Amino acid sequence: MSELESSPEISETLEYAGFLDRFWATLIDTLILMAITLPLTMIIYGGQLTIEGSRQLLGPWDIVINWLFPALAVVLFWHYKSATPGKMIITMKVVDEKTGLAPGLSQSVIRYLAYFVSILPFFLGFFWIAVDKKKQGWHDKIAGTVVVRLRK
């Protein structure tokens, strides 16, 4: 039995979360973040915010609301809850690959920044989840994390 399987944080049956489960969790998280950030951005920038055309930087609050707040929220959720709200709804956790415990703060930051590595080559790092033995994306491999389903 591996350290991960014997960890008290993991339920009786260890099951790596697959691509579709993780996709749905990400969709839920995106909708929640949009419900917070879009109204704030509209309140501050109003008419400057357009749906059509290319995305451009609107100003300093745009960076805070649409870049820093989501990054901080996601990293803190991973660190303190081992899951974002979407993962909680679908009963998944992000855990350290070796210990099965919540990822450390630096590990969570690395995992978030590694998302950009997974995105750049046509999202290949995310699609990798579908074929990997442990269902790890490139960001998981870089940060040393796995995402598990919680089954009782």
N, C-alpha and C positions, 0 to 999 in steps of 0.2 A: 504494500500500500504506500503510495507517495505521500509526501508531507501535505500536499494540497488536499488529498482525500481524507487525511486524518485530522485536518484542521477543524476546530470547533465552530468556525465561521461558516463552514459549508455543511449543508444538510446531508442526510444519509446517502443520497445518490448524487454523484457529481455528473453534471451534464453541461458540456460547453454549449454556449448559446450560439445558434447559427445565424447565417446572414439575414434571413427574413425577420427573425425575432428582433435582431439588432436594428434592422431597417425601420421596423414599426416603432421601436422605442425612439429612434432618432427623429422620426416624423412627429411623434408626440412632443418631444422636446423642442423641436423647431416651431411648432404651432404655439406652445406655451411662451417661448421667447419672443415670437412675433407679436403675441397678444400684449406683451409688456413693452417691447421696444418700438413698435410701429406707432402706437398712440403718443408715446413720449417724443419721438422724432417729429411727428406731425404737430404736436403742441409747440415745439421749439421752432421748427423750420416751416411749418404750414405750407404755403404755396410753392416753396422751393422743392418740395418732395413730389416727384412725379413717378408714375408707374412705368410709363413708356421711356424709351431711350436708354442710354448707358448709365450705369451707376457711377455717380461722382461724389467725392467727398463734399459734404455740405458745410462743415465747420468743425470746431473742436468738440462740441457736444455730440456730434455724429460719431466721432471716434470713441467717446466715453460710452454712449448708449449702445451702439451697434457692434463694437469690437471689444472694448475692455470689460463691460458688464457681462456679456455672455461668457467670455473666457473665464472671468473670475467666478461666476456662478457655477459653471460646469466643473472647474477644478475643485472648488470647495465642496460641491456635492459628491464628487468622487472621493475626496479625502475624508469627509466626515460621515457620509452615508453609504459609501461604496457604490452609489448609483445616482443617476439623474432621475427626475420624476418619471420620464418615459420608461426607464429600466425598472423603476419601482413598480409601475403599473403592470408591466409584463413579467414581473418577478425575476429579475436578473440582478447580478452584482458584478462590478469590476473588482477584481482581487489581484493581489500580488501572485505571480505565477509560482513562486517557491513556497510561500507561507500560507496562502489562502486568506490573508488578512487584508484589510482595506489598504489601498496604495498609500504610500507616504506622500507628503506634499510635493517634494521634488519629483517623485515618480509621476504624480498627477500632472504637474506642469510639463514634464517631458512628454507624457502621453498626448496632452493637448497640442503641443507644438508639433509633435510627430504626425498629427492629422494632416498637416500641410504636405508632408512627405507622401502620405497615402493618397492625397488628392491630386498632386501634380501630374503623374503619368496617367491621365484619363481615369482617375479614381481606382486604379488597379490595386492599390493597397487596401481598399475596402472590399473589392471583389475577391481578394485573396482569402477572405474569411470563408467563402464558399468551398474552397478546396483544401484548406489547411487542416491538418490532423487535430489540432487543438482549437480550431476556429478562430485563430488569431489574425487580425489585420496587421499591416506593417507597423502601425502605431502601437499595437499591443506588443509586438516583438521588440520594438525599440525600447519601450518602457518596462518590459518584463511583466506584463499583466495578461490576464485572461478574463473573459466574461463568461459567467456561469449562470445557468438557470437554477432557480431554487425550487426543488421538488421535495415534498415531505413523504 
